[in-house]
């Protein structure tokens, strides 16, 4: 072997060793880099974990957010107002909260905005017995309805009555403690009660009395329910994260529809004090309200302008909100694919 060839072999070997070393280091650091590249995100719920939160517990098995480069941490909440403040002071990245409760806070300057509306249709309803023969809200005229003083449904009754060409005073509201509403209806002492479509009917059915509900949203009056909120600074500084988060959220809700039992089972593992039966009914009721009353057929998470304007108008006209706020200040659809 001549000296030139020997030198060439040595050089080739060194190059190969160098490439192998570089490749090994790239692989090693690449694996570590994958975890570093994941955006750590907190997602604060509106309340303690219940049925509506079930889809998000599929993440551990399915890794839908992880596939979008997100390391998701689901956090229990303590009310929508608390969730709003935590997002507003940047303690949490995303928050699931009641839009009708947050509009007054945004009107007062809280720097948050809704980037996706999960349940645009309110659960507020008038619940009646199935055997009552009542087939519409108008048939409550001259009858009694159980209500809680200061409750959202009773405070919105004038708006609902007017929307259905009813004199609000033609229905007698019987104000009682919340726990007394169902017993009064079971005993036929009232014709109906103000409540929620996915709450009291299940309780009454379990007690052997079939019940049905007339949702406010189906009868001309709707308050937006739970949406996904972020800080204004996140919108400016990391729009891509919001896009990926919303894409994953749509996918994980779709996974819930495909296998709700799996989602509820994952939730109950995390919070064993819940029962599968109760959590399943809560989730089913909640995810039956993902379609907008004013924008039927709109994609999941779409913020319907008419829903927002109706909610703002109701808050100002019937809930005593004094501050002015435009719907454009409250939400954006720019991050929905």
Secondary structure, DSSP 8 states (H G I E B T S, - for coil): --HHHHHHHHHHHHHHHHHHHHHHHHHHHHHHHHHHHSEEEEEE-SSSS-GGGGGGGGHHHH-HHHHTTEEEEEE--S-HHHHHHHHHTTSSSEEEEEHHHHHHHHHTT--EEEEEES--S--EEEEEEGGG---SGGGGTTSEEEE-TT-HHHHHHHHHHHHTT--GGGSEEEE--TTHHHHHHHTTSSSEEEEETTTHHHHHHHTT--EEEEEGGGGT-----EEEEEEHHHHHH-HHHHHHHHHHHHHHHHHHHH-HHHHHHHHHHHSTTS-HHHHHHHHHHHTT--S-SSSTT--TB---HHHHHHHHHHHHHHS---S---HHHHB--TT--
